[in-house]
């Protein structure tokens, strides 16, 4: 039988995320499976998943990681309920032109301000105040976000004492913060997958800086208060026995209904285009690929 190379499916055509815990992930009979302690296999169509979040108790074989990388599925190792990120299975950097373009915008103060103003406009559906620095816009944004949390807590009759929690004592946190942490971790997972698929670097942010997922936080914030934050407060108001599990399931349903994977990469391109500069062209003396890259049906940042 002829060999058919695997090619990544575009992010917009995938399901958003899958959580896995307490199981061995492997490739058996050419299928990506999770094997529990009793030996039962659960098949996962890995090529049609944008992101898999691996919780404590999960082991992954080399064959499974290779297959996930081949089809462009992001594997993320997280803590309980997804509140801490330990490692990601597919680094950025598949498109040097995209990385240079992103860095150019982030390093120039004027261009960075244009991008941040566009983010403000998308997030709040209004123009950003004029003659404000990035730091001032960040302060205005923070104040508005705190008021939005208070408003949603009041709307859903949830006790709210501010956004804070201790990751070392997760179970002792109030239910609202636990729900919010679980919900935002889901959003960050699919957003990171989109950033990588588009060929950009998760660490090079514009509002957030200095963290491995700074740009992921920037983009996720554009969608947070229209998607996962209201959902988290709705779940908190119901006080279920396992709130983080309920939140994860509802986030997956929400992402499917909202078609968020259709929107993430266009949003990334829109905010960066606000800098009004073209991506840099390679130098004349640079050496082009000796072997032309094969045609790829995946997104720009998917490795071929």
Secondary structure by P-SEA (a helix, b strand, c coil): cbbbbbbbcccccccccccccccccccccccbbbbcccbbbbbbccccccbbbbcccbbbcaaaaaaaaaabbbbbbbcccccccccccccccccaaaaaaaaaaaacaaaaaaaaaaaaaaaccccccccccaaaaaaaaaaaaaaaaaaaaaaaccccccccccccccccccaaaaaaaaaaaaaaaaaaaaaaaaccccccccccccccaaaaaaaaaaccccccaaaaaaaaaaccccaaaaaaaaaaaaaaaacccccaaaaaaaaaaccccccccccccccccccccccccccccccc
